[in-house]
């Protein structure tokens, strides 16, 4: 079985700060990490490989050269090969443009690998955007069936059996190959890399894919100009003032005090 895991390097949201003048994210000096939901997708692929050691796991990301560090983290955990899609022409891509570029890259990686992918795994969303759009859009570009909010996946003869998070309860969904699954947080954490895999990941070759390599890509659908999403303004929501705690000796006195305050402010 061949699995492609799409990952993204994101800023650590615990360290993010907002520029008070421009109201934009301050990225300088903020550490970058592997998007946590993508880590769950990689672990799901690794668990399939635990059951079938012949499974091959390839990781793919789009971004600048520094995104190689996230790919090496994936190689240290479970991946066999990594590819970086990088080009100035892709800068400023929104989710629609990103998913289109990735769909072209998937076909290119299949060509380079000499084999078709049975499944593409993605995190349900990236923590620096929270749109949850790239995975489903990628499935549409590829023309593949998709399952969202996956928790675990089991390989069957002709497809996957996916345990997914439903609104009220967990569900088991079957999907045929080739398919795409997005993953949310399961009951377990991604595995820790071994020292041997860490050392191998440091020396591993990460292959780059540029716009020139994607011979079938339409660059009018990539980058800032190919992105229909336009950000007009970003801002920090104003802080709400703390409420007033009302606690008298009895419930009746508390209710009377509350009525008095609401009447004074003409709420009632």
C-alpha positions as CSV (number, residue, x, y, z in Angstrom):
1,X,0.0,0.0,0.0
2,X,1.2,3.5,-0.9
3,X,0.2,6.4,1.4
4,X,0.9,10.1,0.8
5,X,0.7,12.3,3.9
6,X,0.3,16.0,3.3
7,X,1.8,18.1,6.1
8,X,2.4,21.8,6.9
9,X,4.9,23.6,9.0
10,X,3.1,26.2,11.2
11,X,4.1,28.7,13.8
12,X,3.7,27.5,17.4
13,X,0.4,29.2,18.4
14,X,1.5,29.2,22.0
15,X,4.3,31.7,21.0
16,X,2.3,33.9,18.6
17,X,2.1,37.6,19.2
18,X,0.2,40.4,17.4
19,X,1.8,43.5,16.2
20,X,-0.2,46.3,17.9
21,X,0.4,48.7,15.0
22,X,-0.2,46.5,11.9
23,X,-2.5,43.9,13.7
24,X,-0.6,41.1,11.9
25,X,1.1,38.0,13.2
26,X,4.6,38.5,14.4
27,X,6.5,35.5,13.0
28,X,10.1,36.7,13.6
29,X,11.5,34.6,16.4
30,X,8.4,32.4,16.7
31,X,9.4,28.7,16.5
32,X,7.8,26.6,13.8
33,X,6.4,23.1,14.4
34,X,4.7,20.3,12.5
35,X,1.0,21.0,12.4
36,X,-0.4,18.8,15.2
37,X,-3.3,17.4,13.1
38,X,-0.9,16.4,10.4
39,X,1.0,14.5,13.0
40,X,-2.2,12.5,13.7
41,X,-2.5,11.8,10.0
42,X,1.1,10.5,9.9
43,X,0.5,8.3,12.9
44,X,-2.6,6.8,11.3
45,X,-0.4,5.9,8.3
46,X,2.3,4.5,10.5
47,X,-0.2,2.2,12.3
48,X,-1.2,0.8,8.9
49,X,2.4,0.2,8.2
50,X,2.8,-1.6,11.6
51,X,0.2,-4.1,10.3
52,X,1.7,-4.3,6.8
53,X,5.5,-3.5,6.7
54,X,5.4,-3.3,2.9
55,X,3.4,-0.1,3.1
56,X,5.3,3.0,1.8
57,X,4.7,6.4,3.4
58,X,5.6,9.5,1.5
59,X,5.2,13.0,3.0
60,X,4.6,16.2,1.0
61,X,4.5,19.9,1.9
62,X,4.4,23.2,0.2
63,X,6.4,26.1,1.6
64,X,9.8,27.8,1.8
65,X,13.1,25.9,2.3
66,X,12.7,26.1,6.1
67,X,9.8,23.6,5.8
68,X,12.4,20.9,5.3
69,X,12.7,20.7,9.1
70,X,9.0,19.6,9.4
71,X,9.6,17.0,6.7
72,X,12.6,15.7,8.6
73,X,10.5,15.4,11.7
74,X,8.1,13.2,9.7
75,X,11.0,11.1,8.3
76,X,12.2,10.6,11.9
77,X,8.7,9.4,13.0
78,X,7.6,7.1,10.2
79,X,7.9,8.4,6.6
80,X,10.1,6.8,4.0
81,X,10.5,9.7,1.6
82,X,9.8,13.4,1.6
83,X,9.1,16.0,-1.1
84,X,9.0,19.8,-0.8
85,X,6.9,21.8,-3.2
86,X,8.5,25.3,-3.3
87,X,8.5,28.2,-5.8
88,X,8.0,31.9,-5.6
89,X,5.1,31.5,-8.0
90,X,3.2,29.7,-5.3
91,X,3.6,32.5,-2.7
92,X,0.4,33.9,-1.3
93,X,-1.8,31.0,-2.3
94,X,-5.1,30.7,-0.5
95,X,-6.6,27.3,0.3
96,X,-8.1,26.9,-3.2
97,X,-4.8,27.7,-5.0
98,X,-2.9,25.6,-2.5
99,X,-5.1,22.5,-3.0
100,X,-4.8,22.9,-6.7
101,X,-1.0,23.1,-6.6
102,X,-0.9,20.1,-4.3
103,X,-3.1,18.1,-6.6
104,X,-0.6,18.7,-9.4
105,X,2.3,17.8,-7.1
106,X,0.6,14.5,-6.1
107,X,0.6,13.4,-9.8
108,X,4.2,14.5,-10.1
109,X,5.2,12.5,-7.0
110,X,3.4,9.5,-8.3
111,X,5.5,9.8,-11.5
112,X,8.7,10.2,-9.5
113,X,7.8,7.3,-7.2
114,X,6.8,5.1,-10.1
115,X,3.6,4.1,-8.4
116,X,0.1,5.4,-7.8
117,X,-1.0,6.3,-4.2
118,X,-3.8,4.3,-2.7
119,X,-4.6,7.0,-0.2
120,X,-3.8,10.6,0.8
121,X,-3.9,11.5,4.5
122,X,-4.2,15.1,5.8
123,X,-4.7,16.8,9.1
124,X,-8.3,18.1,9.4
125,X,-7.0,21.7,9.5
126,X,-3.8,23.8,10.1
127,X,-3.7,25.6,13.4
128,X,-2.5,28.8,11.8
129,X,-5.6,29.1,9.6
130,X,-8.3,26.7,10.9
131,X,-10.1,26.6,7.6
132,X,-10.3,22.8,7.2
133,X,-10.6,23.4,3.5
134,X,-7.4,22.1,1.8
135,X,-8.0,18.4,2.4
136,X,-11.5,18.3,1.0
137,X,-10.6,20.6,-1.9
138,X,-7.6,18.4,-2.7
139,X,-9.9,15.4,-2.9
140,X,-12.1,17.3,-5.3
141,X,-9.2,18.2,-7.5
142,X,-8.1,14.6,-7.6
143,X,-11.6,13.3,-8.1
144,X,-11.3,10.9,-5.2
145,X,-13.8,10.0,-2.5
146,X,-13.1,11.5,0.9
147,X,-13.7,10.9,4.6
148,X,-13.3,13.7,7.1
149,X,-12.6,13.8,10.9
150,X,-10.9,10.4,10.9
151,X,-9.6,9.0,14.1
152,X,-8.1,5.6,12.9
153,X,-7.9,3.8,9.6
154,X,-7.6,0.1,8.8
155,X,-6.5,-1.2,5.4
156,X,-8.9,-3.6,3.7
157,X,-8.6,-5.4,0.4
158,X,-10.1,-2.7,-1.8
159,X,-10.2,0.3,0.5
160,X,-10.1,1.7,4.0
161,X,-12.3,1.3,7.0
162,X,-12.2,4.6,8.8
163,X,-13.3,5.3,12.4
164,X,-14.4,8.9,12.3
165,X,-15.7,11.4,14.8
166,X,-19.4,12.2,14.3
167,X,-21.6,14.9,15.8
168,X,-23.1,12.7,18.4
169,X,-21.1,9.4,18.2
170,X,-18.2,7.7,16.4
171,X,-18.9,6.1,13.1
172,X,-17.2,3.5,10.9
173,X,-17.1,4.4,7.2
174,X,-15.8,2.3,4.4
175,X,-14.1,4.1,1.4
176,X,-12.6,2.6,-1.7
177,X,-9.1,3.2,-3.1
178,X,-7.9,5.7,-4.1
179,X,-9.2,8.0,-1.4
180,X,-8.4,10.9,0.8
181,X,-8.9,11.0,4.6
182,X,-8.5,14.0,6.9
183,X,-7.7,13.2,10.6
184,X,-8.5,14.9,13.9
185,X,-7.1,14.1,17.4
186,X,-7.5,10.4,18.3
187,X,-7.2,8.9,21.8
188,X,-3.5,8.4,21.3
189,X,-0.5,10.7,20.5
190,X,1.9,10.3,17.6
191,X,4.9,8.1,18.3
192,X,8.3,9.4,19.3
193,X,11.1,8.9,16.8
194,X,13.9,6.5,17.5
195,X,17.5,7.7,17.7
196,X,18.3,5.6,14.6
197,X,15.5,7.2,12.6
198,X,16.5,10.7,13.8
199,X,20.0,10.2,12.5
200,X,18.8,8.9,9.2
201,X,16.4,11.8,8.8
202,X,19.2,14.3,9.2
203,X,21.0,12.8,6.3
204,X,18.0,12.0,4.1
205,X,17.6,13.7,0.7
206,X,14.5,15.9,0.5
207,X,13.5,16.2,-3.1
208,X,12.2,19.6,-4.3
209,X,9.4,20.2,-6.8
210,X,9.2,23.6,-8.5
211,X,6.7,25.1,-10.9
212,X,8.9,24.1,-13.8
213,X,8.6,20.5,-12.7
214,X,4.8,20.6,-12.8
215,X,4.4,20.7,-16.6
216,X,0.6,20.5,-16.5
217,X,0.0,23.2,-14.0
218,X,-1.9,26.4,-14.8
219,X,0.0,29.1,-13.0
220,X,-3.0,31.5,-13.3
221,X,-4.6,29.3,-10.6
222,X,-1.6,29.5,-8.3
223,X,-0.1,32.2,-6.0
224,X,-1.7,35.4,-4.9
225,X,-3.2,36.2,-8.4
226,X,-4.8,32.8,-8.5
227,X,-6.4,33.1,-5.1
228,X,-10.0,34.3,-5.0
229,X,-9.7,34.9,-1.2
230,X,-8.8,38.5,-0.5
231,X,-7.9,39.6,3.1
232,X,-9.1,43.2,3.6
233,X,-8.3,43.7,7.2
234,X,-7.0,41.8,10.3
235,X,-7.5,43.0,13.8
236,X,-7.4,42.0,17.4
237,X,-10.8,41.7,19.0
238,X,-11.2,44.2,21.9
239,X,-10.9,42.8,25.3
240,X,-14.2,42.4,27.2
241,X,-14.4,44.0,30.6
242,X,-14.8,41.6,33.5
243,X,-18.3,41.0,34.7
244,X,-19.7,41.7,38.2
245,X,-20.1,38.9,40.6
246,X,-23.2,39.1,42.7
247,X,-23.3,36.9,45.8
248,X,-25.4,37.9,48.8
249,X,-26.2,35.8,51.9
250,X,-29.4,34.3,50.4
251,X,-30.7,33.5,47.0
252,X,-33.5,36.1,47.4
253,X,-31.1,38.9,48.3
254,X,-28.9,37.9,45.3
255,X,-31.9,38.1,43.0
256,X,-32.9,41.4,44.4
257,X,-29.4,42.8,43.9
258,X,-29.3,41.6,40.3
259,X,-32.7,43.2,39.6
260,X,-31.5,46.4,41.1
261,X,-28.3,46.5,38.9
262,X,-30.3,45.6,35.7
263,X,-32.9,48.2,36.4
264,X,-30.2,50.9,37.0
265,X,-28.7,50.1,33.6
266,X,-32.1,50.1,31.9
267,X,-31.8,46.5,30.8
268,X,-35.1,45.7,32.3
